[in-house]
Amino acid sequence: MKRSLIILFLLAITSALTAQKTIWTMDWAKVKAEGPTEGVYDAAGSDPLGVLYNTDQTANTPEEQTAGADVWSTVGRIIGPNIGQTGKGGIWVEQKASGVPAPSRGISYVLDSSFFTPGAGEYTFNYEIWSVYKPTTLNVVLYEAQAAPENDYFIPLGAAGGTALWVTPVEGSSATVSLLGLANHNRADAGGDIPFGDNMQWSPRSMTFNYSGTGDVVIHFYGLVAGETGWCGFTIGGDMTIVDPDGIPDPDPDPLWAGFPIRPDGYVDTTPFLGWIWVGDPGAPSDWIWSVNLGGYVYLPQGQVAPETGAWAFLPSYSVPGDTTEPLWAGYSIRPDGYVDTGSFVGWIWVGEPGAPSDWVWSVSLSSYVYMPQVVVNPGVGAWAYLPW
């Protein structure tokens, strides 16, 4: 029985998917067809594709680069694989600086309340970064703008070097702009979090934000270089979405054991409590559960589990220890280092000082302490023990 349960457990491990609703996704095919200005707003009315502002809607290697050399790389380094081969799109923003410091450059997307059909609540913005040019800091900022008339706020797409491109209300307007989230990214070799090397790949990131349900959500990217001579640039995009994590009710939610989801095969991941256990029928979980770590059954009704605290459980013993070498713990010999092999009972434990074993024993199988004084152990029967969270 023990062997078959372990085999079933190993064969049945799969990743659980969380129900969520995608309320917006960047349509890179549409951007490529209509041009990179699609979705870009500039309250000042100026051309966002000015002389100093460049984009490549598919974020492939720029045409001016010869033999595939990447604009972000040092001399002789080639981008690979090419972004186009990933099947995704992105935004490439570059500023060739002639002065000190390099000018700041940005791009924005605005979503009105019609996108957020669930209304007010918590959402997650997902995006991917291909590269960040050193010494650029790529700022990913989310705002909620309440404006009347619409777009009565300013989205800066470029400014002098060292200027933070914050979204702000137009002077004299009644618009209000509130910050929903902010993340800063730098190249890894500058102490940042974005990989850089010969084999680049999309680096996924996400940001959770709370939306009131009425304003515009502004997705704003800008590169900032302060006090450096060089180029300001970054490539961002990939699988760029906004999702409502709880947007799709599960018509058949997973049954629970002590608050942990039970899989269809009866297994439950109780980490950080007991690890994996098997409870039998998900619709009617047994009070006798199989502990994968202990390799045996434990009597633990889920009603006895106090979340984030622990539970009393009965650990059965099916054999009487025959050890005679003292010192002993509940009839099992204690090694000089304090370890005790209890065999099929609870496996290896550590009781501390052999001459004065502790009531709190360390379970090697559970990787945690268990309260089980040796006086409560009934050889051949088992013991009640407290299993902390």
Number of C-alpha atoms within 10 A of each C-alpha: 6 11 9 9 16 17 10 12 17 10 9 13 11 8 6 8 6 10 13 14 16 17 16 15 14 18 13 22 13 11 18 16 10 11 14 21 17 13 13 15 21 17 15 14 8 10 12 21 12 10 8 13 19 19 20 19 23 23 22 19 22 15 12 10 10 10 9 16 19 22 21 22 17 12 9 8 15 20 21 16 12 17 21 13 10 11 10 17 26 28 24 24 23 24 22 15 17 11 13 15 20 28 28 29 29 28 25 21 18 18 15 16 16 13 15 22 11 15 13 13 14 16 21 16 20 18 22 19 23 22 26 28 24 23 22 24 24 27 19 20 21 25 23 25 25 21 18 12 10 13 18 21 24 20 25 23 28 22 15 17 22 17 17 19 24 17 22 17 20 17 10 7 12 13 19 16 20 14 15 17 16 15 14 14 19 23 21 15 13 14 9 15 14 20 19 22 17 13 12 17 20 20 16 16 13 13 17 18 15 13 19 13 18 15 20 23 25 22 19 23 26 26 35 27 27 19 11 17 17 20 25 31 30 30 27 24 24 25 20 23 18 22 20 21 16 15 16 12 10 11 6 6 10 14 17 15 23 16 12 13 18 25 20 14 15 21 26 23 16 17 11 11 18 21 15 18 24 24 26 19 14 20 14 11 18 18 16 18 20 23 21 20 17 22 18 20 20 18 16 19 19 18 10 13 20 14 12 10 10 15 19 18 18 18 19 21 21 11 14 15 16 9 14 10 11 13 18 17 24 19 19 21 21 26 17 12 11 20 21 24 16 19 13 14 22 21 16 19 23 21 25 19 14 20 14 11 18 18 16 18 22 20 20 16 16 20 12 17 19 19 17 18 18 19 10 13 19 15 17 13 14 18 20 18 18 16 20 19 18
